[in-house]
Amino acid sequence: MNLELSAYITLACTSGVLNLFLSLYVFFKRHHYTNISYVFILYTFLISIYCFGTAFSLLSTSLEELKFWTTVLYVGLPISAPLGLLFIMQYLGFNIFKKRYLLLLLIPFISLMMVATNDFHHLYYRVYEIDPVLGAPYVYQEIGFWYLIHGIFTFSSMFTAFYLLLSQWRETSSEYRPQLVALLFGQLLPMMTAFIYLIGLTPPGIDPVPMVFWISSMLYLWAIGSSRLFRIMPIAKMTIFNNINDGVIVLDTYGRLIEFNEASEKMFPGLTNKMFGKHIEELWQAFSGKSLPFKIEKEALQKDLQFSGPDHREYTYQLRTKPFQHGLHHKGQLLIFTDITEVKRLQLQLEHLAYYDELTQIYNRRAFFRKCDQYFAEAKDHKLPLTVILMDIDHFKRVNDTYGHAVGDQVLNHMVKVCEEKLEPGQLFGRYGGEEFVLALQNTDLIKGEELAEQLRHYVEDHPFKMEEGVLPITLSLGVSSANHEPDETLFQLLNQADKALYQAKEGGRNRVKAYTNLSDQLKRIEITGG
C-alpha cells in the first residue's frame, strides 16, 4: 500500500470517527437539546457510514469486496445530503411534514437499491471494474443514467442548504453568526469537493468527499460547544420573530431603526431595509404624514395610536415600548405594535349597545344616570346650578293604537331629532322610558331651564310628523326641577321633583311646561303656556 492511499484511508477514517463521535455525543445529550438534534444524530451517523465504507473500499483487493463496500457506503452517501438539507430547514424554522420527508428521501433510497442491484441492470454504473492500469482498490467506472440523477439531486440538496443559510446572513445578529459560519462551511466543503470530483479534477478512482468531512465535523463540534447550537438557534428565533402577529420595531440608543419584523412591514407599508439607520421620527413622518405621537423614553410606555393605512382605513394600534439595556447602559428600545382595530370596534359597539337606546340612538336610562350622577356630584361639590327636564309625548298611546307601533317608533325618532336641533354639546339627553325623555343641564338654573323647556315645546309643536296619511301633530308636556344643594339632597329627589312637575303639566291640559319650586315643601305651579 503506497503512502498516498494510506493518507486517503486515514482521512476517511478520521472523518468517520469524528462524525460517529458527533452522533453519539449529541445522542447522549439529546434531552438537553431541541428536537432538531434527532435529525442531526442521523445525519452525522450516515456520514460516518459513508466515510468508513469509503475507507474499507480502499482496502479492498477484489472486485467483489469493492462492490460490497460500495453498497455499504451508499447506505450513508445518498441519504446524508438530503438529510443535511432537512436539518438546515428545521434549523431555519421550516414546517416539514412527514410526506415531505418521504419525498425528499425517495431518490436516495432508489439510488441505494440501484447500486446494490447494478449487476442486473447497469443503470447506475454502465461499467464498474478494477482499473486495468492502477489495479485494486482503484476502480474504472462509466456512469449510467441513474448516477446522473443521483449526482444532480445530491448537489442540489447541498446547494439548497447552503443557499438557505446564506440568505439568512443579514438577518442574523453578529452574536449568533458563528453558528451560521459553522453550518455554511459544513455544507460548502463537501459540496465543492463533490463538484471537483464530478468534473474529474481528483485522482482517478478516489472519492475525495469523505476526506474533508473531518473539517465540517470539527466546525460542528465547535459550534455546539461555543455558540450553543441546538440550545439557542437564532435563525429559528428570527423565524418566530417574523411570524408573530405583533409588529416589532427595534431602535438603537439614539432612536434609529436597526431591526423590524414582517408584521411591521404589513402595518407600515414602505418600511424596508433601506430605512435602517433612520430616526423613528423621520420614519413616522414618512408613514403617516404626521409627527411622532409619542416620545422615546428610557421608561416603558403603553398607549393607543390611530393610524391611517394605505387602504385609507383607520387602524388602532396598541403601542408598548420596552427599553433594553446592557448592565446600566441603555442600548435601545423595542416598539411593539398590536393591531386592536377589531377589538376597539367591538368594544365601541358593546359600549354603544350598553349605553345608547337602540331605537333613538341617544343615551338610555342606565347611561343617563351614570353621567348625571357625575353632573350632580360636581354641582353639589362646587355649589353650581343643575337643572333636569322630564318630557313626555302627549297622547302617545293613541298614536300606537291608531297607526301602529311602527309609526310610533318613527314619531319617537322624529321627536328626538327635532329636540337635538335645539340642544347644545354637553346637554345630557336620554330616553327615560317609553315616550318619556330626560334632559340634564349643567350650569343652568331653574329659570333658564324653563326657558329651554319652552323653546323645545314650541319647536316640537312647530315641526309635526309627516307621513303618507297626512301630518301628525306632536306636543310635549315638560317638568323642570333645579338642585337646591341641601345637604341630604339626591339625584333621585331632583328627578322626582321634575316628575311631579311633569304630572302637573299633564293635569293642567298637556302641551305645557311646569317648574317645581321648593317653598315650605309645597309645589308652586309656574305655568307657561304656549302662544
Summary of the structure (lengths in Angstrom):
residues: 531
radius of gyration: 42.5
end to end distance: 129.9
largest distance: 134.2
contacts: 1628
relative contact order: 0.06
helix: 54%
strand: 19%
